[in-house]
Amino acid sequence: MDVDPRLFQLRRTVKPEWIDEYGHLNMAYYVLVCDMATAAFWDAMNAPVLQDGRDGAEYAVVETHVNYLDEVREGDPLLVTTQLLASDTKRFRLFHRMYHEEKGYLAATNEVMSLGFNLNSRGMMEFVPRAFDKLQETLAAHADVARHDNVGRAIGQPRRRS
């Protein structure tokens, strides 16, 4: 596992209540852990201002795509890296890689599109200058980070020829 130090990192441990009837992490919890990474990324874009000081200026996830690559089990340590792929005044697109931190294998990837969202008016908004500037700074820092093959991947099923 070779992690670019420019990427944001989140560590979690697989909890017992996240395990499904097959003894591994339930698919919904892959998304949950990546959502935690999205929230941590957004907090970093607004630092040092915490959520209660942001006057409702937040984000809303509007699209997500997960690729489940390998299983993780109860108690496994996870490392999620977050790469900013794109950003403008109202949107940002992230790519998460979820690794088994001890064994080093990639367990899942998750691409996320988010919009600026105001919790008070319950509508879309442009990012406040502080967050916008940090997004642009991060985008520049991540510009030459290698992109995983799953970036932009869509669900598909080739047609069978009769």
Helices and strands as residue ranges (DSSP letters): E 8-13, G 16-18, H 27-46, G 51-53, E 57-68, E 77-87, E 91-100, E 106-118, E 123-124, H 129-142
